[in-house]
Amino acid sequence: MKKIAILQSNYIPWKGYFDIIRHADVFVIYDEVQYTKNDWRNRNLIKTANGTDWLTIPVSQKSLQQRIDETTVTQNNWHKKHWNTLVCNYAKAPYFKDYEADFKSFYSSLNTDNLSEINLLFIKKINSILDIKSEIIDSKSLKLSGDKNDRLIDAVKKLNGTHYISGPSAKNYIDEDKFQTESISIEWMNYSGYPLYSQLFGPFTHEVTILDLIFNEGPNAKLYLKDL
């Protein structure tokens, strides 16, 4: 049995994104598709004393056909602003000090203006903290073809996969019969029932960046992920 997951890259994604990665043997970054504005590609939510707020990487969108992996940053100092915002809002989190120097150095070391590359760097960084060992590859290396469903199936087959892991929103477009015809089983992620953890600022919110969990629970963060 070999499990494959395929997703567009997101900026400092939420815990559900990392659950998909850790349940896959191979995780495919699928950024050769259209960049979507006001989505998770270049932004994510943090908690603040005034509720949730966005951390957004400023990017240039020159056409509606622009791909995610063609999208570039428009400001040089965005990473400094993001880091300062994280310090302001998480300095009192129980484990923030444990990660402060490391993440400060990481943010300051970013030397690419390509959104996909930035997202991948963060995903790999967070994987190391959560002890996630899944292999990560770029979809372009697979030279995929066909429509939306055909490309997913093509990826799974080229990676010798037997199972495809998907988030629940994909039920709107995935043709399960096509997968079944190719002897590929689909495993659907269930995002309900996540355990609560110690969190700053008001009512508990699940839909925030994984950094919220890491800064609040430290080495215990991976205990608050869940199974399929």
C-alpha angles and dihedrals in degrees: 000000000000122000124209129191125188124194142151113254118262131195112256090333128212124263094268091063091057091047089060091049095049093049091053127081088207125023115199120206103215104195099139088095134088118299110237120210120228091020134115095272096094104014146043141180129262130183120250136173087263096050130270119340136184127253101201129185107217108235139173121244109190098172141007088245093058113127125227091244089053094054118109137192119254101200128057097206100049093110092055091052092048093049092049090050091052091050092050093051104033105033089105095048110118097245102028093106090055091062102027100097093042096050093041089056091044094053092047092049095059106118104168130086094201112110096211092052092049092050092048092051090054093045092053092045093053092043088059091052092049092043092240110163102183116136113249122206138171115249091224089071088064096054093219124200141186133043126323095283094039091055093053091048091046090054094049092048095047088052092048090242125167098187133043118206116208141174116245095250090069089070085086093070111012115110102215092189090062091053092047091051088056091048092247118142118214119219114196121211115232112210096186124101100034110165117247120244136191105290134175127236121028131309117018115264123194098185099077135104118289087244087076090061093043095050092046101041105022114187089004092062094100089058088068094059117091144215127259 
